[in-house]
Amino acid sequence: MEAKNLSKENLYVEKVELNEQPYDKKTITYKDTMNGSSLVFYMTDVVKK
């Protein structure tokens, strides 16, 4: 699991990738993250509406 651009200002998630593919679900299950999966959160200071 990794959070890119994380800082005191960048508190909001801009996008999420699971195994280098866009992840659009609202929840992340244990099954989704198993077997060496890569989960990356891209952080921003702008609230996504």
N, C-alpha and C positions, 0 to 999 in steps of 0.2 A: 504494500500500500504506500502511495506517495501523494504528497500535496504540492503541486508546483505553484510558484508565486505566492506562497503563504507568507503573510506578514501581519503586523498589527492593523494595517489598513485593509488588507485583502482577506476579508472574513467570509465572503460569499462564494458559493460554488458556481462557476460559469458553465462547466461541462464535466462529464465523467466518462472515462474510457475503461473498458474491461477487455484485457488482451488486445489492446490497440484498436478496439472497435468502439464506436459511440455506444454509451449505455444510457437509455432513456427511461428506464423504469424508475419508479419513486422509491422502491426499496431494494436492498441488496441482500440476497439470501446466503446462507452458509455454503450451500451447494454451488452458487455462482462463483465463489471465491476460492474453492478448493483446487487441488491438483496443480499447484504452481501458477495460478492465475496472477495477472498483473492488473492492479486496480489503481488508476491515477485520477486524482481530483485536480482540476484546474481552477485556481482561486482568483477572485477579482474583488475590487472595492465597490462594484456596482450591483445593486439588487436586480436580479432577473425577474421580470414580471410575467 
